[in-house]
Protein backbone atom coordinates (compact mmCIF):
# COMPACT_ATOMS: atom_id res chain seq x y z
CA UNK A 1 0.00 0.00 0.00
CA UNK A 2 2.88 2.31 0.61
CA UNK A 3 4.00 1.58 -2.94
CA UNK A 4 0.57 2.39 -4.24
CA UNK A 5 0.56 5.68 -2.33
CA UNK A 6 4.00 6.52 -3.68
CA UNK A 7 2.88 5.59 -7.20
CA UNK A 8 -0.28 7.71 -6.82
CA UNK A 9 1.80 10.61 -5.50
CA UNK A 10 4.18 10.24 -8.44
CA UNK A 11 1.30 10.15 -10.95
CA UNK A 12 -0.31 13.14 -9.24
CA UNK A 13 3.01 15.04 -9.40
CA UNK A 14 3.45 14.18 -13.11
CA UNK A 15 -0.14 15.28 -13.81
CA UNK A 16 0.45 18.56 -11.99
CA UNK A 17 3.70 19.13 -13.94
CA UNK A 18 1.95 18.23 -17.20
CA UNK A 19 -0.93 20.55 -16.35
CA UNK A 20 1.51 23.37 -15.46
CA UNK A 21 3.38 22.84 -18.75
CA UNK A 22 0.09 22.85 -20.70
CA UNK A 23 -1.04 26.00 -18.84
CA UNK A 24 2.31 27.69 -19.62
CA UNK A 25 1.96 26.68 -23.27
CA UNK A 26 -1.64 28.01 -23.37
CA UNK A 27 -0.55 31.25 -21.65
CA UNK A 28 2.22 31.67 -24.25
CA UNK A 29 -0.22 30.99 -27.14
CA UNK A 30 -2.74 33.40 -25.64
CA UNK A 31 -0.05 36.11 -25.32
CA UNK A 32 1.00 35.52 -28.94
CA UNK A 33 -2.64 35.62 -30.09
CA UNK A 34 -3.17 38.86 -28.13
CA UNK A 35 -0.05 40.35 -29.73
CA UNK A 36 -1.20 39.34 -33.25
CA UNK A 37 -4.71 40.66 -32.58
CA UNK A 38 -3.33 44.02 -31.45
CA UNK A 39 -1.05 44.19 -34.51
CA UNK A 40 -3.97 43.36 -36.82
CA UNK A 41 -6.19 45.95 -35.11
CA UNK A 42 -3.45 48.56 -35.44
CA UNK A 43 -2.95 47.73 -39.13
CA UNK A 44 -6.72 47.83 -39.75
CA UNK A 45 -6.89 51.24 -38.05
CA UNK A 46 -3.98 52.49 -40.18
CA UNK A 47 -5.62 51.11 -43.32
CA UNK A 48 -8.91 52.78 -42.41
CA UNK A 49 -7.08 56.04 -41.74
CA UNK A 50 -5.28 55.74 -45.10
CA UNK A 51 -8.56 55.09 -46.90
CA UNK A 52 -10.22 58.04 -45.16
CA UNK A 53 -7.29 60.31 -46.02
CA UNK A 54 -7.29 59.11 -49.64
CA UNK A 55 -11.04 59.73 -49.91
CA UNK A 56 -10.64 63.18 -48.37
CA UNK A 57 -7.80 64.01 -50.76
CA UNK A 58 -9.92 62.81 -53.70
CA UNK A 59 -12.87 64.95 -52.59
CA UNK A 60 -10.58 67.96 -52.16
CA UNK A 61 -9.12 67.37 -55.62
CA UNK A 62 -12.63 67.09 -57.11
CA UNK A 63 -13.72 70.31 -55.42
CA UNK A 64 -10.54 72.04 -56.59
CA UNK A 65 -11.07 70.80 -60.14
CA UNK A 66 -14.75 71.83 -60.08
CA UNK A 67 -13.79 75.32 -58.91
CA UNK A 68 -11.15 75.59 -61.61
CA UNK A 69 -13.68 74.39 -64.20
CA UNK A 70 -16.15 77.06 -63.06
CA UNK A 71 -13.45 79.71 -63.32
CA UNK A 72 -12.46 78.40 -66.75
CA UNK A 73 -16.09 78.49 -67.89
CA UNK A 74 -16.28 82.14 -66.90
CA UNK A 75 -12.91 83.01 -68.47
CA UNK A 76 -13.72 81.30 -71.76
CA UNK A 77 -17.18 82.87 -71.87
CA UNK A 78 -15.43 86.22 -71.56
CA UNK A 79 -12.92 85.22 -74.26
CA UNK A 80 -15.77 84.26 -76.59
CA UNK A 81 -17.44 87.61 -75.90
CA UNK A 82 -14.19 89.61 -76.32
CA UNK A 83 -13.44 87.95 -79.67
CA UNK A 84 -16.93 88.84 -80.85
CA UNK A 85 -16.42 92.43 -79.70
CA UNK A 86 -13.06 92.89 -81.44
CA UNK A 87 -12.89 95.94 -83.69
CA UNK A 88 -13.66 95.01 -87.30
CA UNK A 89 -10.05 95.32 -88.51
CA UNK A 90 -8.67 93.10 -85.70
CA UNK A 91 -11.48 90.55 -86.10
CA UNK A 92 -11.01 90.38 -89.89
CA UNK A 93 -7.25 89.99 -89.42
CA UNK A 94 -7.80 87.12 -86.97
CA UNK A 95 -10.33 85.40 -89.25
CA UNK A 96 -8.03 85.86 -92.26
CA UNK A 97 -5.13 84.26 -90.39
CA UNK A 98 -7.32 81.37 -89.22
CA UNK A 99 -8.71 80.88 -92.72
CA UNK A 100 -5.23 80.87 -94.26
CA UNK A 101 -4.10 78.23 -91.74
CA UNK A 102 -7.23 76.07 -92.15
CA UNK A 103 -7.24 75.91 -95.96
CA UNK A 104 -6.16 72.54 -97.32
CA UNK A 105 -6.79 72.55 -101.06
CA UNK A 106 -7.75 76.16 -101.68
CA UNK A 107 -11.04 75.34 -103.42
CA UNK A 108 -13.16 75.18 -100.25
CA UNK A 109 -16.30 77.21 -99.69
CA UNK A 110 -16.32 79.60 -96.75
CA UNK A 111 -19.54 79.34 -94.74
CA UNK A 112 -19.88 82.37 -92.46
CA UNK A 113 -21.78 82.48 -89.18
CA UNK A 114 -25.40 83.49 -89.57
CA UNK A 115 -24.81 86.62 -87.46
CA UNK A 116 -21.27 87.33 -88.66
CA UNK A 117 -21.26 89.94 -91.43
CA UNK A 118 -17.51 90.49 -90.99
CA UNK A 119 -16.66 87.20 -92.72
CA UNK A 120 -17.59 88.39 -96.19
CA UNK A 121 -16.54 88.26 -99.83
CA UNK A 122 -13.89 90.98 -99.31
CA UNK A 123 -12.23 88.90 -96.54
CA UNK A 124 -12.32 85.78 -98.73
CA UNK A 125 -10.72 87.79 -101.57
CA UNK A 126 -7.97 89.01 -99.21
CA UNK A 127 -7.23 85.43 -98.14
CA UNK A 128 -7.24 84.27 -101.78
CA UNK A 129 -4.65 86.96 -102.57
CA UNK A 130 -2.43 85.64 -99.77
CA UNK A 131 -2.83 82.05 -100.99
CA UNK A 132 -2.16 82.76 -104.70
CA UNK A 133 1.56 81.97 -104.32
CA UNK A 134 0.68 78.53 -102.94
CA UNK A 135 -1.82 77.89 -105.75
CA UNK A 136 -4.59 77.67 -103.15
CA UNK A 137 -6.34 80.98 -103.77
CA UNK A 138 -9.68 79.67 -105.04
CA UNK A 139 -11.91 80.04 -101.99
CA UNK A 140 -15.51 81.09 -102.50
CA UNK A 141 -18.04 82.52 -100.07
CA UNK A 142 -21.01 80.22 -99.67
CA UNK A 143 -24.59 81.47 -99.59
CA UNK A 144 -25.15 79.11 -96.66
CA UNK A 145 -24.51 80.19 -93.06
CA UNK A 146 -23.61 78.14 -89.99
CA UNK A 147 -25.42 78.50 -86.66
CA UNK A 148 -22.41 79.54 -84.57
CA UNK A 149 -21.99 83.15 -83.45
CA UNK A 150 -18.68 83.87 -85.14
CA UNK A 151 -15.96 82.42 -87.27
CA UNK A 152 -16.54 80.22 -90.28
CA UNK A 153 -16.68 76.69 -91.62
CA UNK A 154 -14.61 75.60 -94.61
CA UNK A 155 -16.56 73.16 -96.76
CA UNK A 156 -15.35 70.95 -99.59
CA UNK A 157 -17.83 68.30 -100.62
CA UNK A 158 -18.77 66.43 -97.47
CA UNK A 159 -15.66 67.56 -95.62
CA UNK A 160 -16.14 70.43 -93.18
CA UNK A 161 -13.52 72.20 -91.10
CA UNK A 162 -15.21 74.09 -88.29
CA UNK A 163 -13.30 77.25 -87.39
CA UNK A 164 -16.13 78.89 -85.47
CA UNK A 165 -15.31 80.89 -82.36
CA UNK A 166 -17.30 78.43 -80.22
CA UNK A 167 -15.24 75.48 -81.47
CA UNK A 168 -11.91 77.32 -81.15
CA UNK A 169 -12.70 78.40 -77.60
CA UNK A 170 -13.87 74.88 -76.69
CA UNK A 171 -10.66 73.39 -78.09
CA UNK A 172 -8.52 75.87 -76.14
CA UNK A 173 -10.55 75.17 -72.99
CA UNK A 174 -10.19 71.38 -73.39
CA UNK A 175 -6.45 71.66 -73.96
CA UNK A 176 -6.09 73.79 -70.84
CA UNK A 177 -8.23 71.41 -68.77
CA UNK A 178 -6.02 68.50 -69.83
CA UNK A 179 -2.94 70.44 -68.73
CA UNK A 180 -4.56 71.37 -65.42
CA UNK A 181 -5.59 67.78 -64.79
CA UNK A 182 -2.06 66.55 -65.51
CA UNK A 183 -0.73 69.18 -63.12
CA UNK A 184 -3.29 68.29 -60.45
CA UNK A 185 -2.63 64.56 -60.64
CA UNK A 186 1.14 65.11 -60.74
CA UNK A 187 0.84 67.15 -57.53
CA UNK A 188 -1.27 64.38 -56.01
CA UNK A 189 1.31 61.75 -56.94
CA UNK A 190 4.08 63.90 -55.45
CA UNK A 191 2.09 64.31 -52.24
CA UNK A 192 1.49 60.54 -51.99
CA UNK A 193 5.21 59.84 -52.49
CA UNK A 194 6.09 62.22 -49.63
CA UNK A 195 3.87 60.33 -47.18
Order of alpha helices (4+ residues) and beta strands (2+ residues): alpha-alpha-beta-alpha-beta-beta-beta-alpha
